[in-house]
Amino acid sequence: MKERLSRLKAVKKLIKTNRIESQDELLRHLEQEGFEVTQATLSRDLKLLKVGKVSDGHSGYVYSLPDEEDARETEQIYVQDFLRGYVSIDFSGNIVVIKTFGGHADAVSNALDQFNMDEILGTVAGENCIFACLKEGVSGKDFMRELKKRIPDLEEE
């Protein structure tokens, strides 16, 4: 976990301070910083950080981080999707069951996925219900505590 956070910090710093055009180039920079990273892990990191490619104004594209205001606005959209669609949250063992209004499970599940919670292994959405599998050792109460950090207005039952 600590390595992941320091790697994400390094990725941000590298993108802010260098003109990086490809994942291969970013991987080389990370290796120079002492990180051993696979391309798949780097892809996940870039998605988590919401890194995009923007025109450099000349002949190519470079990696760019979203500004803080854009990131906050995007997260607020997901928070509203979650609050608008969920009905109840319950858990047993390492399974969380989130009941939603009909047709809202996809939006609520997508919001949950976009929160990038380390506690969750994955989610599966149906028509009006979502199953989230928690990582080993993570309780439903741990999950709820972390979810409340992202959604302070979440009503607990």
For each residue, the residues with C-beta under 8 A, 3 or more apart:
1: 4 5 118
2: 5 6
3: 6 7 35
4: 1 7 8
5: 1 2 8 9
6: 2 3 9 10
7: 3 4 10 11 30 35 37 45
8: 4 5 11 12 45 48 49
9: 5 6 12 13
10: 6 7 13 14 30 33 35
11: 7 8 14 15 26 30 42 45 46 49 51
12: 8 9 15 16 49 65
13: 9 10 16 17
14: 10 11 17 18 20 26 29 30 33
15: 11 12 18 20 26 51 63 64 65
16: 12 13 65
17: 13 14
18: 14 15 29
19: 56 62
20: 14 15 25 26 29 62 63
21: 25 60 61 62 63
22: 25 26
23: 26 27 39 42 43 46
24: 27 28
25: 20 21 22 28 29
26: 11 14 15 20 22 23 29 30 42 63
27: 23 24 30 31 37 39 42
28: 24 25 31 32
29: 14 18 20 25 26 32 33
30: 7 10 11 14 26 27 33 35 37 42
31: 27 28 34 35 36 37
32: 28 29
33: 10 14 29 30
34: 31
35: 3 7 10 30 31
36: 31
37: 7 27 30 31 41 42 45
38: 41 42
39: 23 27 42 43
40: 43 44
41: 37 38 44 45
42: 11 23 26 27 30 37 38 39 45 46
43: 23 39 40 46 47
44: 40 41 47 48
45: 7 8 11 37 41 42 48 49
46: 11 23 42 43 49 51 63
47: 43 44 50 51
48: 8 44 45 116
49: 8 11 12 45 46 65
50: 47 65 66 71 74
51: 11 15 46 47 63 64 65 66
52: 63 64 66
53: 61 62 63 64
54: 61 62 64
55: 60 61
56: 19 59 60 61 62
57:
58:
59: 56
60: 21 55 56
61: 21 53 54 55 56
62: 19 20 21 53 54 56
63: 15 20 21 26 46 51 52 53
64: 15 51 52 53 54
65: 12 15 16 49 50 51
66: 50 51 52 70 71 74
67: 70 71
68: 71 72
69: 72 73
70: 66 67 73 74
71: 50 66 67 68 74 75
72: 68 69 75 76
73: 69 70 76 77
74: 50 66 70 71 77 78 114
75: 71 72 78 79 114 115 150
76: 72 73 79 80
77: 73 74 80 81
78: 74 75 81 82 110 111 114 115
79: 75 76 82 83 111 150 151 153
80: 76 77 83 84
81: 77 78 84 85 107 108 110 111
82: 78 79 85 86 107 108 111 112 151 154
83: 79 80 86 151 153 154
84: 80 81 104 107
85: 81 82 100 101 104 105 107 108 111
86: 82 83 89 98 99 100 101 104 108
87: 99 100 101 128
88: 98 99 157
89: 86 96 97 98 99 144 147 157
90: 96 97 99 140 157
91: 95 96 97 134 139 140 143 144
92: 95 97 140
93:
94: 133 134 135 136 138
95: 91 92 131 132 133 134
96: 89 90 91 130 131 132 133 134 140 143
97: 89 90 91 92 129 130 131
98: 86 88 89 108 109 112 129 130 132
99: 86 87 88 89 90 128 129
100: 85 86 87 104 105 108 128 129 130
101: 85 86 87 104 128
102: 127 128
103: 106 127 128
104: 84 85 86 100 101 107 108 128
105: 85 100 108 109 125 126 127 128 129 130
106: 103 109 110 125
107: 81 82 84 85 104 110 111
108: 81 82 85 86 98 100 104 105 111 112 125 130
109: 98 105 106 112 113 123 124 125 130
110: 78 81 106 107 113 114
111: 78 79 81 82 85 107 108 114 115
112: 82 98 108 109 115 117 120 123 130 132
113: 109 110 116 123
114: 74 75 78 110 111
115: 75 78 111 112 147 150
116: 48 113
117: 112 120 143 146 147 150
118: 1 135
119: 134 135 138 142 143 146
120: 112 117 123 132 133 134 135 143
121: 133 134 135
122: 132 133
123: 109 112 113 120 130 131 132 133
124: 109 130 131
125: 105 106 108 109 129 130
126: 105 129 130
127: 102 103 105
128: 87 99 100 101 102 103 104 105
129: 97 98 99 100 105 125 126
130: 96 97 98 100 105 108 109 112 123 124 125 126
131: 95 96 97 123 124
132: 95 96 98 112 120 122 123 143
133: 94 95 96 120 121 122 123
134: 91 94 95 96 119 120 121 138 139 140 142 143
135: 94 118 119 120 121 138
136: 94
137:
138: 94 119 134 135 142 143
139: 91 134 142 143
140: 90 91 92 96 134 143 144
141: 144 145
142: 119 134 138 139 145 146
143: 91 96 117 119 120 132 134 138 139 140 146 147
144: 89 91 140 141 147 148 156
145: 141 142 148 149
146: 117 119 142 143 149 150
147: 89 115 117 143 144 150 151 154
148: 144 145 151 152 154 156
149: 145 146 152
150: 75 79 115 117 146 147
151: 79 82 83 147 148 154
152: 148 149
153: 79 83
154: 82 83 147 148 151
155:
156: 144 148
157: 88 89 90
